[in-house]
């Protein structure tokens, strides 16, 4: 188990383009593929963009087939492309968030999230705001790095 360093961060709202996903969180890659294809077909410039996975449900209490998430991209610049289904404009709220950096394969993210919610937030003495989704920012991808070198930031909005 990694030793995570929990930090507090105040974020600005983040404008995203997103594709909704329903089902196992580990299958969100399908929605990222749909989003990438959609952007590519419209020649939207994505260099320097951040990939963001947004998660709404607790996998311990929601049936796997009903887990809601979004595969999203923060372009970091305006685009005049017409937004049509399956892509939507979406804004993650700003404000205080707890953050940890997970290093390693995506298969370890579930365990990292469990530690973050159960122990990490206790270290801060803070409570999550369940009215807003938690999310991941992927600092690199399996196309760029070996599984053990993947870096994923985990964010929990705070009450």
C-alpha positions, 0 to 999 in steps of 0.5 A: 500500500502506498503512503499517500500525502493528503493535501488541501487545495482550493480549485477554480471551477473547471469547464469540461467536455464529457461523455457519460458512462454507466457501469463498472468504473474500470470500463470508463475507458470506453467513454474516453474512447468515444470522447476522443473519437468525437473530438478527432472527427471535429479536429478539436485541438487537444494538446495540453488537455487534461483527462478527467474521470468523474465519479458519482456513486459509492461502489460499495452501495451501488450495483456495479451496472448502475455506477454513474461516471463521466469521461471528460477533457479539460481543454484549457482553451475555448473551442467553437465546435458545436457540442452535440450528443454524446458529448456535453459541456460540464462544469466541475465546481470549484472550492476546497478539495482534498487531493492525493497522488496515486502512482501505479496501475489503474487497478490500484485506484479502488484501494487508493480511493478506499484509503482516501475516504477512510483514512486520508480525510480523517488525517485532515479532520474534514468531511466530504461533500457528497453533493458534488462528485469526486474525480481523477485527473490523469497526469499521464496515460498508458500510451505514455507510461508503463503501468507502474509509472502512471500518475493519477490525482484523486480529488474529493470535494469538501463540505 
